[in-house]
Amino acid sequence: MAKKKPLKKDRKNPQARNSAAVKKPFYLEAAPKQRQPRPKKSKEFGGGWEIVDPKESVIEPGEYQAECFALDEDGNGLVRIQGKKLSVSGVLPGEVITAEVGRGKRPRAKLVRVQQASPDRVSPRCKVFGICGGCRLQHLSYDAQLAWKQERVERLMKEYVEQGARFYQILGMQEPWRYRNKSHATFGINAKKQIVSGIYEENSHRVVAVDRCMIQDEKADEIVRSIRQIMKSCKLLPYDEDNETGLLRHVLIRRGFASGEIMVVLVTASMVFPGRSKFVGMLREQHPEITTIVMNCNPKHTSMVLGDQERVLYGKGWIEDVLCGKRFAISPRSFYQVNPKQTEILYQRAMQMAQLTGTERVLDAYCGIGTISLITAEQAKEVIGVELNRDAVRDAVNNAKRNGVTNARFFCGDAGEFMTGMAQRGEQLDVVVMDPPRSGSDEAFLSSVCRLQPEKIIYISCDPQTQKRDLQVLVQGGYQVCSVQPVDLFPQTAHCENICLLSRIGKNK
């Protein structure tokens, strides 16, 4: 049978004969989509939702003059250019600047020059300030940093202050430099094929060379510089993520400021370490003050620094330090506050606010290696510590034995589930101390606290914004905020610790 020839009118348009020629009924035709303004989360500290019109004009790339009216939660200056709010790093409130705006629907602004400087502006001590993104407030005087953090926390806690909560003056440092007892260096190769160490540039995986970090321990800086030279002598290359070559990824250094002990952690991409005996010998020869060296293997492509495998190359594999009169063992993966001087002030102030009488039964959620638990045990009848990390629980038990504390017990598990079980068994608690991670607590945990009904809650937070979110759940559960105490644990940065004392409604403040 002969093939049917296409119609003459379709010969010049072959696509037409292959497509559906039948027009859809009107009731199947889709109506044109109408773009609606979409809600967008405000970046301003404590902000809500704002409506952004997609039809509003895009800022043309180029240089603009603007005035900074505030700092955002990251410590960057906020300016308005053509009605749009933009964040500019390195700018202070009240300053008139020239900013360069890039291309894109969400353009970024970069500081070109400061035309009118703030009286609070100081010269940054670090040579790579503005590149690494670590210490965003080095250009702001320390008194002004404390004032900004004070105002920031007070604004967040405004509703509780208006309801009668007492707000205390922020506790700052006498010497806000070189306070970190934990140092972290990343290794790489620069354009001149030289080994460099430092930190990743903000929003990238390019290593910024840092010889001296002004908030880290000076001895740690010296050890890192020595490691670079030893790597060259031993022909040891940094790990290259793209090519999967080399060995050394990171170096972590912990120093006990009270004990003087130093731990060096070599984070490698493999457990095979050629010439490791020579490497360790040279490092010990140059720095006899090092008390232990540990190799930690992290072969994964991840943002996490430490891996799961460890091998002690020298010493006992851990160091000791003294905090509030208690001795604590610190292993490579232990959580231990990086600013021990301010941590003592933080914990002592929390105990003052708690006003323990020695008769209380206290639960320390997120107890870690037992720092708060063992300090609290001096003023309480019984302390129960709960921690999800099994290694941390083991360290907490050993730390209790090390300090001769007999009224503290530690359990491995989820704190929320643990408290729910206590409530079901009809057990009583007088005080709950909680020091969660920066992300705060979840509603399940907070609900279990309310179900157990302790008389007091001591909430220590490293992010007042997530703390405010959690306080709303606790207040709805029958608690009132009695007092607020900000503490500056991280000078030169935008971070701030905050202590809140809550009491069950009907109980004395």
C-alpha positions, 0 to 999 in steps of 0.5 A: 500500500502506497504511503499517503502524501502530506497535504500541499500546505504542510509540505513547507512546514513539517512540524505542523503535520506532526503537532496536534492541530486540534485547539483545546476547549476554552475550559482546558486552557490555563489562565495566565499566571499572576506573579504575586509578591512573595514573603521574604525573611528579614535578615535584620536581627529580631525582624519578621516577614516583609513583602517584596514586590518582584516588579520593583526596579533592580539596582544598576551596577556601579558605585553609590554613596550611602549612609549606614544606619545599623549593623545586621546580626552578622556585624555587617553594615546596613545601607539603603541604595535606591530603596533597597536594603543591602549589607556591606562588610566593614561599615559602621553605623553613622558612616557615609561610604561609597559602595560598589553594587554588583550585577544580579537580582540579589546584588552584593555591595562592597565597600570602596571607601569610607567618606565619613568615619564613625568616632567608634572606628579603630584600626584592625589589628589583623592583616587579613581583616575583611578577607577571612570573615572571622572577626567582623568587629575588629574595626569597632572599638571594644566599648562600642562592641559591648554597647552594640551587643547589649542593645542587641540582646535587650531588643530581643528580650524587650517584651520580657523586660517590659513584663518585669524581667531584670536586665543586667549590664553585659560582662566584657573582657579586660583584655579582648585579644588572644583569648581562644584556647583552641586554634584551627588551621587549614593547609593548602598550596598557593599560586607560588607552589608554597605550603600555606596555612590559615582559614578558608576565605568567606564563602569559598574553599580558598585558604587565606594565609594567616601567620598570626591570628589576634584572637588565638593563642600565640603559642598555637601560631608558633606551632602551626608555623613550625608544622609548615616548615616540617612538612617541607622537610618531610616532603608532606603535601596538604590534601587537595580536595579536587585531585584527592592528593596529599595528606594533611587537611587541618591542624587543631591545637588545644592549650590548657591555659591553667595547666599549660598542657598542649595537644596537637591534632593532625587531621589527615585524609588517610591513616597511612602517614609516611614518615610519621615518626620523623615528623613527630620527632621534629615537632617535639624537638622544636616544641618540647612544651607539647604534651600529646600529639594525635592523628585524626583521619577524615577521608570524607568530602565534608565540611566537618573537620574531625573524622571518626578514626584516631591514633595517638602518636605521642603522649596520653591523647588528651590534656587537662585544664582547670575551670572554676577550681575543677580539673577536666580532661579534654580529648580531641573531640570534646566540647570545651568552651574556647574562652576559659576566662569568660567561661568562669565568669559565665558559669559563676554568674549563672550559679549566682542567678540560680541561688541554689541552697544545697537542697536542690535536685538539678538536671544538666541537659546537654551536659557534654564532659560535665563542666556545668554539672560538676560546678553545680554539684558544689551547691546542689544536693544532686546533679543529673547530667544527660548527654547524647554523645557516648564519648562525652558521657564517659569523659564526664564520669571520669571527670567526676572521679577526677574531682572527687564529686559523688553527688553527680550522675551521668546518663547517655541519651536524649535529654527530652526523652529522659525527662519525659520518662522522669515525669511519667515515673512521677520524679521531681526536679527543682532546677533544669540547666540547659546550654544547647548548641547555637541552633537552640532546642526543639519543641519536643525537648522544651515541652518535656521541660514544661511537663516535668515542671521544675521550679527554675530553669537556667537557660545559657545560650550562644545565640540569643535569637534562637533563645528568644524563640525557645523562651516563647515555648517555655513561657507558654508552658507556664514560666516567666523570665525573671532576669537576663544577663549577657556575657561577651565570650567572643570579642571581635565577633558578632556572637554573644552568650546570654543567660536567662533565669526562668521561674514557674509561675506562682514561685518566687523569683 
